[in-house]
């Protein structure tokens, strides 16, 4: 049973705190064009307390409603189901499709196991605190019910103090939200004109290779912003389908949880009238900050809120793929499979934001194959040279010829071009994905963050209405403080890494293992600082008080990557730029030829880079794969016993459904919290290792490739099996990470040129063939090489950026064609006409005197035809 009976008590010494809400005019059904379908606002001046109607369906679950009309609908559906005990959910929804909220109430009466959203709370023993939370929960429920949702509260079978609040969104409410946010939906294209706009397939070596780097799309589709009045013209609502089928299946689960999530986040906003002294009343939007869902969770009013997975990730072995739930299908075809990622299924299940990450990760991993092949060729050639020249006899200095040889410069040139081509072709692939996933024109009407607070009112320059805002002077103060903390933190990072690199020279005798030990200690320090500064970055970003989630996320991305850049690359930049020239002054050792081990900074740079890159990847995969696997093996029996106990409790609970419900499984999973940003961060740091220091470790791309093969499957396992289902957010691209990688690719040109010019023994020998032993001439030659190298690469990058359009021609044509067909279908636009071409004007348009003849209007033509028929009739009469 719900704790509603307890919630109606008033705490001692405290007035009964209730939130008044405007009297609601029931929204006219959005599904029936013969009724008024205009959205109605809450315009009543009066506010009133509306008691929640609690209807006990079974001993352990109850239905919560706000209006008497909904209770009457419930009674009619319940009576009809008694008269028709064999009726399915589809039958019931079909029968009551014209009733507001009829489909949601029918789901509850049929004990439908997959609500659109679930909230969980625990009833506390502390009386005062418990009653305060009960009042807040009751007030929030009022807001949800007022927003058009239907609520079922079910007592947990395991712990009687735990309750699940199951949210069901009526189809008409989903339609209203979809139209409001301009959700793109597929149109029924069976009756549209078939025009071939696909690019022509050419059988060639280029096409055979390029097909592995391109995204295959569907050109025979149309999508448009959802409109309720045109419902029957959208895919999934075809005329032959019943309203029950449409109500149950039109919106996918990811779309439903996206729309319901938005309703939940905006439920604490009330539209009501406000009157200033001596002024006419005006409609205003009042935000009740104390009833924002995130705040309620922080205050433990609700302990969790989450959308549901559509079933277990593992099913019996003999179950065919076509009969599996989408989660199990993804487990079989994505997590366990080594083939291509089922991106369309991923998108439909998780939403575009997560799907585009996996699309990018797969694309990036595919491009790493080219970089890996280039690196393997350099190393293989170096091995041949080392064997032929006997360089292995010279110790580590001789071994360096493996990656420091005649192919080093071409490889650095190749990697600079590789980075440019990767980014440019990703832009093309991304635009193709945008078209195929119907997010080209996605309207991102972001809601303010619940944590955002304003300190003043102003007139919006867009709507000319009053809006809450945070003045720029206060924002500037926060940004200055935040920047100051960031600079101090970055200084600590640089000093920490510098101490670890420089002081081993003073403490220990220079030896073979010094660089390796320093690199390992540096790696441990980097991982510790990384965890520490992520928390600092989150705190600073929250302190800055950004209004929208995108502003907040972009600011957090910049801080975390800036920390990562200095944290992971400081040691490498120090070795590359300063160690050879300045370490002798610091140590004051006249016998030291350079500050680097083995008198070769390239070897030390290679050791540091390989240790940090491979070590970081190994630690990451251990945390993501092996640690959960080990934990699972150790706790296998305990987990099995817990699951069996859970099943036994539900089997003995006396409830009609003996299976453990999905919400009980999912509430035991950790929530998705900043996971996608962390995934991008890890890969972009890896991209920096490969791009910035490629001559120092040509096999970096190969190790990254091997890591990413595991990363794709481990990330897939994490999202499909071990985490709660994320909200199906939409996204057009990978966002700011694309700009960050663009800046890395530009910086990489300079770093690669410096590594070759100042640290390559092979290149130094080439310089000395022209300059001799003169140090000044050698320095000038090195600078001249850097200048020529970076100018050539920058010109090539500019050429590629200019010559490769961000959107393929076939996709540009398809987008324009789709917009044209949508105008014909939904806006009743007249179709375009064929154009007539002739060398001279058509003589039929002129009379003998050269006067222009104009086409008759339609009404004039009809009148002339009627007159002609009348004349014929008169003649016949004569």
PyMOL commands that set and color helices and strands:
alter all, ss='L'
color gray80, all
select helices_A, chain A and resi 4-7+68-83+89-95+102-109+127-146+171-180+205-210+228-233+243-249+253-266+289-291+293-298+321-323+326-335+343-350+352-389+391-394+396-402+408-436+472-502+504-507+514-543+549-587+597-599+601-634+636-651+662-666+675-692+694-696+700-722+736-759+761-771+775-803+809-826+843-845+858-877
alter helices_A, ss='H'
color red, helices_A
select strands_A, chain A and resi 21-22+47-48+53-58+61-65+117-122+149-155+162-169+184-186+223-225+269-274+282-287+304-306+456-459+466-469
alter strands_A, ss='S'
color yellow, strands_A
deselect
rebuild
show_as cartoon
